[in-house]
Amino acid sequence: MEEVLKVSSKSSPNSVAGAIAGVLREKGVCELQVIGAGALNQAIKAIAIARGFVAPSGVDLVCIPSFAEIIIDGEERTGIRLHIEPR
């Protein structure tokens, strides 16, 4: 089961990057879930930072975006899922 990290517009990119690197080391792949432009912005910054974290160990990360229907308070919203894995 993939670990899904939820990112908001208030998330710290450095903290999310650390979580991405930790999940990748543990499970090999990671999934981010975002809703809205601000959250997507923070997630993309975090992925860029995480690439720097894992690069010294010879790992190059790729990000595969897709849409996802997410239920929040019984309401269906369209979010974006970012699948992160080593190239």
N, CA, C and O atoms as CSV, one atom per row, in Angstrom:
chain,resi,resn,atom,element,x,y,z
A,1,MET,N,N,0.851,-1.197,0.000
A,1,MET,CA,C,0.000,0.000,0.000
A,1,MET,C,C,0.884,1.244,0.000
A,1,MET,O,O,1.771,1.394,0.841
A,2,GLU,N,N,0.628,2.125,-0.952
A,2,GLU,CA,C,1.400,3.353,-1.031
A,2,GLU,C,C,0.999,4.301,0.082
A,2,GLU,O,O,-0.165,4.368,0.478
A,3,GLU,N,N,1.986,5.032,0.578
A,3,GLU,CA,C,1.732,6.064,1.581
A,3,GLU,C,C,1.282,7.319,0.848
A,3,GLU,O,O,1.962,7.772,-0.073
A,4,VAL,N,N,0.134,7.892,1.248
A,4,VAL,CA,C,-0.372,9.115,0.619
A,4,VAL,C,C,-0.140,10.289,1.571
A,4,VAL,O,O,-0.682,10.322,2.676
A,5,LEU,N,N,0.664,11.242,1.133
A,5,LEU,CA,C,0.921,12.443,1.920
A,5,LEU,C,C,0.008,13.543,1.401
A,5,LEU,O,O,-0.014,13.832,0.204
A,6,LYS,N,N,-0.738,14.149,2.304
A,6,LYS,CA,C,-1.644,15.230,1.905
A,6,LYS,C,C,-0.915,16.557,2.105
A,6,LYS,O,O,-0.403,16.841,3.188
A,7,VAL,N,N,-0.877,17.366,1.042
A,7,VAL,CA,C,-0.166,18.641,1.077
A,7,VAL,C,C,-1.181,19.770,0.953
A,7,VAL,O,O,-2.068,19.726,0.101
A,8,SER,N,N,-1.045,20.789,1.814
A,8,SER,CA,C,-1.921,21.960,1.727
A,8,SER,C,C,-1.084,23.176,1.352
A,8,SER,O,O,0.143,23.105,1.289
A,9,SER,N,N,-1.758,24.286,1.105
A,9,SER,CA,C,-1.046,25.511,0.734
A,9,SER,C,C,-0.200,26.031,1.899
A,9,SER,O,O,0.707,26.840,1.701
A,10,LYS,N,N,-0.503,25.559,3.127
A,10,LYS,CA,C,0.247,25.990,4.309
A,10,LYS,C,C,1.378,25.029,4.669
A,10,LYS,O,O,2.131,25.284,5.609
A,11,SER,N,N,1.503,23.924,3.925
A,11,SER,CA,C,2.563,22.945,4.200
A,11,SER,C,C,3.934,23.544,3.916
A,11,SER,O,O,4.107,24.303,2.962
A,12,SER,N,N,4.902,23.197,4.749
A,12,SER,CA,C,6.280,23.632,4.543
A,12,SER,C,C,6.941,22.709,3.518
A,12,SER,O,O,7.003,21.498,3.734
A,13,PRO,N,N,7.434,23.259,2.406
A,13,PRO,CA,C,8.077,22.415,1.392
A,13,PRO,C,C,9.228,21.578,1.953
A,13,PRO,O,O,9.407,20.427,1.556
A,14,ASN,N,N,10.021,22.159,2.889
A,14,ASN,CA,C,11.132,21.396,3.468
A,14,ASN,C,C,10.643,20.198,4.269
A,14,ASN,O,O,11.220,19.114,4.187
A,15,SER,N,N,9.577,20.394,5.047
A,15,SER,CA,C,9.016,19.285,5.835
A,15,SER,C,C,8.456,18.199,4.931
A,15,SER,O,O,8.672,17.010,5.167
A,16,VAL,N,N,7.728,18.617,3.886
A,16,VAL,CA,C,7.152,17.647,2.945
A,16,VAL,C,C,8.272,16.899,2.227
A,16,VAL,O,O,8.176,15.690,2.017
A,17,ALA,N,N,9.340,17.617,1.847
A,17,ALA,CA,C,10.476,16.981,1.165
A,17,ALA,C,C,11.103,15.906,2.044
A,17,ALA,O,O,11.447,14.826,1.563
A,18,GLY,N,N,11.251,16.201,3.329
A,18,GLY,CA,C,11.792,15.216,4.264
A,18,GLY,C,C,10.898,13.994,4.361
A,18,GLY,O,O,11.378,12.861,4.410
A,19,ALA,N,N,9.582,14.234,4.390
A,19,ALA,CA,C,8.625,13.121,4.457
A,19,ALA,C,C,8.692,12.287,3.174
A,19,ALA,O,O,8.645,11.058,3.228
A,20,ILE,N,N,8.802,12.959,2.017
A,20,ILE,CA,C,8.908,12.247,0.732
A,20,ILE,C,C,10.146,11.353,0.752
A,20,ILE,O,O,10.067,10.172,0.416
A,21,ALA,N,N,11.291,11.919,1.146
A,21,ALA,CA,C,12.541,11.155,1.175
A,21,ALA,C,C,12.417,9.957,2.117
A,21,ALA,O,O,12.885,8.864,1.797
A,22,GLY,N,N,11.787,10.160,3.280
A,22,GLY,CA,C,11.608,9.074,4.244
A,22,GLY,C,C,10.737,7.955,3.703
A,22,GLY,O,O,11.067,6.778,3.849
A,23,VAL,N,N,9.617,8.321,3.072
A,23,VAL,CA,C,8.701,7.317,2.511
A,23,VAL,C,C,9.390,6.573,1.365
A,23,VAL,O,O,9.250,5.357,1.241
A,24,LEU,N,N,10.135,7.302,0.529
A,24,LEU,CA,C,10.838,6.661,-0.588
A,24,LEU,C,C,11.854,5.640,-0.079
A,24,LEU,O,O,11.967,4.544,-0.626
A,25,ARG,N,N,12.594,6.006,0.971
A,25,ARG,CA,C,13.584,5.070,1.526
A,25,ARG,C,C,12.907,3.823,2.079
A,25,ARG,O,O,13.413,2.710,1.935
A,26,GLU,N,N,11.749,4.029,2.718
A,26,GLU,CA,C,11.034,2.930,3.362
A,26,GLU,C,C,10.284,2.055,2.355
A,26,GLU,O,O,10.382,0.828,2.393
A,27,LYS,N,N,9.528,2.705,1.446
A,27,LYS,CA,C,8.606,1.960,0.571
A,27,LYS,C,C,9.010,1.940,-0.898
A,27,LYS,O,O,8.521,1.103,-1.656
A,28,GLY,N,N,9.899,2.850,-1.315
A,28,GLY,CA,C,10.323,2.860,-2.719
A,28,GLY,C,C,9.517,3.798,-3.606
A,28,GLY,O,O,10.028,4.271,-4.621
A,29,VAL,N,N,8.266,4.076,-3.243
A,29,VAL,CA,C,7.425,5.028,-3.985
A,29,VAL,C,C,6.666,5.887,-2.987
A,29,VAL,O,O,6.527,5.530,-1.817
A,30,CYS,N,N,6.177,7.024,-3.469
A,30,CYS,CA,C,5.441,7.942,-2.598
A,30,CYS,C,C,4.346,8.609,-3.417
A,30,CYS,O,O,4.483,8.783,-4.628
A,31,GLU,N,N,3.276,8.975,-2.761
A,31,GLU,CA,C,2.149,9.630,-3.422
A,31,GLU,C,C,1.786,10.890,-2.640
A,31,GLU,O,O,1.620,10.850,-1.421
A,32,LEU,N,N,1.663,12.016,-3.362
A,32,LEU,CA,C,1.191,13.253,-2.748
A,32,LEU,C,C,-0.215,13.514,-3.249
A,32,LEU,O,O,-0.544,13.194,-4.391
A,33,GLN,N,N,-1.045,14.097,-2.393
A,33,GLN,CA,C,-2.420,14.435,-2.770
A,33,GLN,C,C,-2.617,15.914,-2.485
A,33,GLN,O,O,-2.367,16.374,-1.371
A,34,VAL,N,N,-3.070,16.670,-3.503
A,34,VAL,CA,C,-3.264,18.110,-3.330
A,34,VAL,C,C,-4.611,18.540,-3.884
A,34,VAL,O,O,-5.149,17.926,-4.806
A,35,ILE,N,N,-5.148,19.616,-3.300
A,35,ILE,CA,C,-6.341,20.259,-3.851
A,35,ILE,C,C,-6.044,21.747,-3.894
A,35,ILE,O,O,-5.805,22.366,-2.857
A,36,GLY,N,N,-6.057,22.322,-5.090
A,36,GLY,CA,C,-5.854,23.759,-5.246
A,36,GLY,C,C,-4.455,24.128,-5.679
A,36,GLY,O,O,-3.504,23.367,-5.501
A,37,ALA,N,N,-4.350,25.326,-6.257
A,37,ALA,CA,C,-3.095,25.808,-6.823
A,37,ALA,C,C,-2.016,26.018,-5.762
A,37,ALA,O,O,-0.852,25.686,-5.988
A,38,GLY,N,N,-2.396,26.568,-4.602
A,38,GLY,CA,C,-1.418,26.815,-3.538
A,38,GLY,C,C,-0.799,25.524,-3.036
A,38,GLY,O,O,0.408,25.456,-2.804
A,39,ALA,N,N,-1.624,24.499,-2.869
A,39,ALA,CA,C,-1.138,23.199,-2.403
A,39,ALA,C,C,-0.237,22.556,-3.457
A,39,ALA,O,O,0.789,21.961,-3.127
A,40,LEU,N,N,-0.623,22.678,-4.718
A,40,LEU,CA,C,0.194,22.114,-5.807
A,40,LEU,C,C,1.554,22.806,-5.844
A,40,LEU,O,O,2.577,22.150,-6.043
A,41,ASN,N,N,1.574,24.117,-5.656
A,41,ASN,CA,C,2.810,24.891,-5.627
A,41,ASN,C,C,3.752,24.369,-4.538
A,41,ASN,O,O,4.936,24.153,-4.793
A,42,GLN,N,N,3.226,24.168,-3.328
A,42,GLN,CA,C,4.045,23.676,-2.220
A,42,GLN,C,C,4.550,22.260,-2.507
A,42,GLN,O,O,5.689,21.925,-2.184
A,43,ALA,N,N,3.696,21.434,-3.113
A,43,ALA,CA,C,4.066,20.044,-3.408
A,43,ALA,C,C,5.198,19.989,-4.430
A,43,ALA,O,O,6.141,19.214,-4.273
A,44,ILE,N,N,5.104,20.816,-5.483
A,44,ILE,CA,C,6.139,20.808,-6.515
A,44,ILE,C,C,7.474,21.292,-5.943
A,44,ILE,O,O,8.528,20.742,-6.263
A,45,LYS,N,N,7.424,22.327,-5.092
A,45,LYS,CA,C,8.654,22.798,-4.438
A,45,LYS,C,C,9.247,21.673,-3.590
A,45,LYS,O,O,10.459,21.462,-3.588
A,46,ALA,N,N,8.387,20.955,-2.874
A,46,ALA,CA,C,8.853,19.863,-2.010
A,46,ALA,C,C,9.505,18.752,-2.832
A,46,ALA,O,O,10.510,18.180,-2.411
A,47,ILE,N,N,8.944,18.445,-3.994
A,47,ILE,CA,C,9.521,17.396,-4.850
A,47,ILE,C,C,10.909,17.830,-5.331
A,47,ILE,O,O,11.838,17.022,-5.357
A,48,ALA,N,N,11.048,19.103,-5.710
A,48,ALA,CA,C,12.347,19.614,-6.149
A,48,ALA,C,C,13.385,19.506,-5.032
A,48,ALA,O,O,14.531,19.128,-5.272
A,49,ILE,N,N,12.969,19.843,-3.806
A,49,ILE,CA,C,13.869,19.751,-2.655
A,49,ILE,C,C,14.219,18.285,-2.372
A,49,ILE,O,O,15.375,17.959,-2.102
A,50,ALA,N,N,13.218,17.411,-2.436
A,50,ALA,CA,C,13.440,15.976,-2.174
A,50,ALA,C,C,14.409,15.378,-3.196
A,50,ALA,O,O,15.217,14.514,-2.855
A,51,ARG,N,N,14.329,15.839,-4.450
A,51,ARG,CA,C,15.273,15.348,-5.475
A,51,ARG,C,C,16.703,15.638,-5.039
A,51,ARG,O,O,17.602,14.817,-5.222
A,52,GLY,N,N,16.898,16.832,-4.454
A,52,GLY,CA,C,18.223,17.201,-3.947
A,52,GLY,C,C,18.654,16.323,-2.778
A,52,GLY,O,O,19.833,15.996,-2.642
A,53,PHE,N,N,17.699,15.942,-1.938
A,53,PHE,CA,C,17.997,15.084,-0.786
A,53,PHE,C,C,18.483,13.701,-1.223
A,53,PHE,O,O,19.422,13.164,-0.636
A,54,VAL,N,N,17.855,13.122,-2.248
A,54,VAL,CA,C,18.172,11.735,-2.628
A,54,VAL,C,C,19.218,11.622,-3.733
A,54,VAL,O,O,19.747,10.539,-3.983
A,55,ALA,N,N,19.520,12.754,-4.402
A,55,ALA,CA,C,20.486,12.739,-5.506
A,55,ALA,C,C,21.869,12.207,-5.101
A,55,ALA,O,O,22.461,11.444,-5.864
A,56,PRO,N,N,22.412,12.585,-3.912
A,56,PRO,CA,C,23.741,12.081,-3.541
A,56,PRO,C,C,23.824,10.556,-3.474
A,56,PRO,O,O,24.903,9.988,-3.643
A,57,SER,N,N,22.690,9.887,-3.230
A,57,SER,CA,C,22.718,8.420,-3.193
A,57,SER,C,C,22.428,7.827,-4.577
A,57,SER,O,O,22.134,6.638,-4.695
A,58,GLY,N,N,22.510,8.654,-5.618
A,58,GLY,CA,C,22.380,8.165,-6.991
A,58,GLY,C,C,20.950,7.943,-7.453
A,58,GLY,O,O,20.723,7.256,-8.449
A,59,VAL,N,N,19.981,8.515,-6.745
A,59,VAL,CA,C,18.567,8.326,-7.111
A,59,VAL,C,C,18.057,9.584,-7.801
A,59,VAL,O,O,18.240,10.694,-7.300
A,60,ASP,N,N,17.411,9.403,-8.965
A,60,ASP,CA,C,16.775,10.521,-9.667
A,60,ASP,C,C,15.272,10.293,-9.609
A,60,ASP,O,O,14.780,9.249,-10.036
A,61,LEU,N,N,14.544,11.275,-9.079
A,61,LEU,CA,C,13.098,11.112,-8.905
A,61,LEU,C,C,12.329,11.606,-10.113
A,61,LEU,O,O,12.721,12.577,-10.760
A,62,VAL,N,N,11.229,10.930,-10.412
A,62,VAL,CA,C,10.275,11.409,-11.407
A,62,VAL,C,C,8.920,11.540,-10.737
A,62,VAL,O,O,8.626,10.861,-9.753
A,63,CYS,N,N,8.098,12.427,-11.289
A,63,CYS,CA,C,6.782,12.721,-10.734
A,63,CYS,C,C,5.749,12.501,-11.829
A,63,CYS,O,O,5.863,13.061,-12.919
A,64,ILE,N,N,4.743,11.684,-11.538
A,64,ILE,CA,C,3.684,11.387,-12.508
A,64,ILE,C,C,2.364,11.938,-11.963
A,64,ILE,O,O,1.809,11.390,-11.010
A,65,PRO,N,N,1.860,13.026,-12.569
A,65,PRO,CA,C,0.614,13.622,-12.078
A,65,PRO,C,C,-0.631,12.946,-12.652
A,65,PRO,O,O,-0.618,12.466,-13.786
A,66,SER,N,N,-1.699,12.911,-11.867
A,66,SER,CA,C,-2.993,12.424,-12.353
A,66,SER,C,C,-4.093,13.082,-11.531
A,66,SER,O,O,-3.849,13.575,-10.430
A,67,PHE,N,N,-5.303,13.085,-12.074
A,67,PHE,CA,C,-6.439,13.633,-11.338
A,67,PHE,C,C,-6.996,12.580,-10.402
A,67,PHE,O,O,-6.888,11.381,-10.662
A,68,ALA,N,N,-7.596,13.036,-9.305
A,68,ALA,CA,C,-8.188,12.111,-8.338
A,68,ALA,C,C,-9.449,12.743,-7.770
A,68,ALA,O,O,-9.482,13.938,-7.477
A,69,GLU,N,N,-10.473,11.938,-7.621
A,69,GLU,CA,C,-11.696,12.396,-6.945
A,69,GLU,C,C,-11.506,12.139,-5.462
A,69,GLU,O,O,-11.296,11.001,-5.040
A,70,ILE,N,N,-11.581,13.207,-4.670
A,70,ILE,CA,C,-11.316,13.118,-3.243
A,70,ILE,C,C,-12.568,13.557,-2.482
A,70,ILE,O,O,-13.161,14.588,-2.797
A,71,ILE,N,N,-12.963,12.773,-1.483
A,71,ILE,CA,C,-14.141,13.110,-0.679
A,71,ILE,C,C,-13.697,13.896,0.556
A,71,ILE,O,O,-12.901,13.409,1.358
A,72,ILE,N,N,-14.222,15.118,0.700
A,72,ILE,CA,C,-13.927,15.948,1.874
A,72,ILE,C,C,-15.257,16.408,2.467
A,72,ILE,O,O,-16.054,17.066,1.799
A,73,ASP,N,N,-15.481,16.053,3.726
A,73,ASP,CA,C,-16.750,16.383,4.411
A,73,ASP,C,C,-17.959,15.947,3.578
A,73,ASP,O,O,-18.937,16.688,3.471
A,74,GLY,N,N,-17.897,14.762,2.996
A,74,GLY,CA,C,-18.997,14.225,2.208
A,74,GLY,C,C,-19.146,14.864,0.837
A,74,GLY,O,O,-20.072,14.530,0.098
A,75,GLU,N,N,-18.248,15.776,0.488
A,75,GLU,CA,C,-18.317,16.463,-0.801
A,75,GLU,C,C,-17.191,15.982,-1.700
A,75,GLU,O,O,-16.048,15.855,-1.259
A,76,GLU,N,N,-17.512,15.714,-2.965
A,76,GLU,CA,C,-16.500,15.234,-3.894
A,76,GLU,C,C,-15.768,16.410,-4.530
A,76,GLU,O,O,-16.389,17.312,-5.092
A,77,ARG,N,N,-14.436,16.388,-4.433
A,77,ARG,CA,C,-13.606,17.446,-5.024
A,77,ARG,C,C,-12.621,16.794,-5.974
A,77,ARG,O,O,-12.247,15.635,-5.793
A,78,THR,N,N,-12.201,17.536,-6.985
A,78,THR,CA,C,-11.172,17.033,-7.889
A,78,THR,C,C,-9.826,17.518,-7.375
A,78,THR,O,O,-9.599,18.718,-7.221
A,79,GLY,N,N,-8.958,16.587,-7.119
A,79,GLY,CA,C,-7.618,16.917,-6.649
A,79,GLY,C,C,-6.598,16.390,-7.635
A,79,GLY,O,O,-6.945,15.820,-8.670
A,80,ILE,N,N,-5.354,16.588,-7.304
A,80,ILE,CA,C,-4.270,16.065,-8.138
A,80,ILE,C,C,-3.433,15.137,-7.283
A,80,ILE,O,O,-3.093,15.443,-6.140
A,81,ARG,N,N,-3.111,14.000,-7.865
A,81,ARG,CA,C,-2.255,13.026,-7.216
A,81,ARG,C,C,-0.898,13.071,-7.913
A,81,ARG,O,O,-0.821,13.033,-9.141
A,82,LEU,N,N,0.157,13.151,-7.131
A,82,LEU,CA,C,1.509,13.166,-7.680
A,82,LEU,C,C,2.216,11.893,-7.231
A,82,LEU,O,O,2.560,11.741,-6.059
A,83,HIS,N,N,2.425,10.998,-8.161
A,83,HIS,CA,C,3.114,9.725,-7.879
A,83,HIS,C,C,4.611,9.971,-8.066
A,83,HIS,O,O,5.036,10.418,-9.131
A,84,ILE,N,N,5.409,9.683,-7.041
A,84,ILE,CA,C,6.841,9.934,-7.090
A,84,ILE,C,C,7.564,8.606,-6.968
A,84,ILE,O,O,7.287,7.805,-6.075
A,85,GLU,N,N,8.501,8.389,-7.887
A,85,GLU,CA,C,9.281,7.140,-7.869
A,85,GLU,C,C,10.660,7.402,-8.458
A,85,GLU,O,O,10.865,8.399,-9.150
A,86,PRO,N,N,11.604,6.508,-8.185
A,86,PRO,CA,C,12.946,6.656,-8.790
A,86,PRO,C,C,12.868,6.401,-10.295
A,86,PRO,O,O,12.090,5.562,-10.750
A,87,ARG,N,N,13.676,7.126,-11.056
A,87,ARG,CA,C,13.705,6.938,-12.510
A,87,ARG,C,C,14.375,5.609,-12.812
A,87,ARG,O,O,14.512,5.237,-13.977
